[in-house]
Amino acid sequence: MRLSQAVEQYLMLKRSLGFRYRSESKVLKAFSRTMGRISADQVKPKAVRAFLDGRGMVTRNWICKWTALRVFYRFAIARGLACRSPLPEHAPKVGQTFTPYIYSQHELQRLLGAIKPERTKCLSVDTMRTLVLLLYGAGLRLSEALNLEERDVDLDEQLLCVRCSKFFKTRWVPIGPKLNKVLADYQHKHPAVGGSNRRFFRTDKGTPVRGYTVQSIFRLLCLAAEVKRTDGARYQPRLHDLRHAAAVHRLEAWYREGADMQGRLTQLSAYLGHANLASTQKYLTLTPELAAQASARFARYVWGGDHE
């Protein structure tokens, strides 16, 4: 059996068991195309290593590819499609931990100011501006925002219903009055249309907004607003970093208010749709303001007074 056929058989099994397997599917199909018209048992270790290494350093993506291929080859060996695995026995250590970019309030204002018709392609200025405000104001993932339907946006109750997101979870996301007004204004200017497309966000032609379109526009906005990293990190500021910034800024605000951080972290985790607190901790980059607030609270604890 050819490698491509073995991959399709494996993906069909996973999906029949209820797994989405989207990212793993992309890895396995790319692996199959790269290896060519051969069987799973004919793949050489050298070719696998070249696929894993790509053109850059060892990153989390290397680990994700290696993990997906390792599980696939367990399946192939169990089904008699291969007699051995050509993968490296152990994954190397990731050289550098990824650090998200935390936008300042001034940078967010510059990004919003950079949203002009000549940079938004097939999207209206209103659509792009509302999307950026929603991603930051509600801490949504881009896919969650783009999959919102008209029925999911309850402006009277100031609630969003995020359906079947990551980990197959559906959750209610309360929003503040300012963001609610932004969404209400957008809905008024872009009323619901008939047919099968009832997405809240639509292109100028009324079709669903694609993630890669928004990502491409956001890169233009960052260039125009001169928002860029200066810390030597590999990745430039991303659209997903709006979600990270929302979490960190909320934490800073709670510190300033003197809130019970242990209880609030649990609430933040649920709000972001995380499966556990460990996932939320990855979002909490230590900014100078956050460090100052934490140090001040620790000083109050050491020298007496109220503390958690």
Buried (B, 14 or more C-beta within 10 A) or exposed (E): BBBBEBBBBBBEEBEEEEEEBEEBBEBBBEBBEEBEEBBBBBBEEEBBEEBBEEEEEBBEBBBBBBBBBBBBBEBBBEBEBBEEBBBBEEBEEBEEEEBBBBBEEEBBEBBBEBBEEEBBBEBBEBBBBBBBBBBBBBBBBBEBBBBBBEEBBEEEEBBBBBBEBBEEEEBEBEBEEEBBEBBBEBBEEBEEEEEEEBBBBBBEEEEEBEBEBBEEBBBBBBEBBEBEEEEEEEEEBBBBBBBBBBBBBBBBEBBEEEBEBEEBBEEBBEBBBBEEEEBBEEBBBEBEBBEEBBEEBEEEEEEEEEEE
